[in-house]
Amino acid sequence: MYDSGSVDAVTYDERTLRVEVFDNRTREMVWSGWTRKLSSRPTEPVEVQKAVSRILSKFPSTGS
């Protein structure tokens, strides 16, 4: 006999934010960074700004 027991289900959205940097002369992508977040509520603009800052903090230095 099968015991159905109880099951809890949670619904969430997976959100991905990607920043791509292109060389203006060649039109080729030279760098990309991304982050992913699981959430069941709307994303606030300040959260997006912080995520972009975290992504861009990994952008390589030009060395100048």
SVG drawing of the C-alpha trace seen along z (x, -y; Angstrom):
<svg xmlns="http://www.w3.org/2000/svg" viewBox="-2 -55 50 57">
<polyline fill="none" stroke="black" stroke-width="0.4" points="0.0,0.0 1.2,-3.5 1.5,-6.1 0.7,-9.5 1.8,-11.5 1.9,-15.3 3.8,-17.3 4.7,-21.0 5.1,-22.9 6.7,-26.3 6.5,-28.3 9.3,-30.7 10.8,-32.4 14.4,-32.1 15.6,-35.5 18.8,-36.0 20.4,-39.4 23.2,-39.6 25.4,-42.5 27.2,-42.4 30.0,-44.8 30.7,-45.3 33.6,-46.8 32.1,-49.8 34.5,-49.6 34.2,-45.9 30.7,-45.3 32.0,-42.2 31.1,-41.2 34.3,-41.5 32.9,-40.6 29.8,-39.4 28.7,-38.9 25.6,-37.6 23.8,-36.8 20.9,-34.6 18.3,-34.9 15.4,-32.8 12.4,-34.8 8.7,-34.7 8.2,-38.4 8.7,-41.4 12.3,-42.7 12.8,-46.3 14.9,-48.7 17.4,-49.1 18.0,-45.3 18.7,-45.5 21.1,-48.4 23.0,-46.4 23.1,-43.3 24.5,-45.4 27.2,-46.8 28.2,-43.3 28.4,-42.1 30.5,-45.2 32.8,-44.8 34.1,-41.7 34.8,-43.6 38.6,-43.4 40.7,-46.4 42.4,-48.0 45.6,-48.4 45.9,-52.1"/>
</svg>
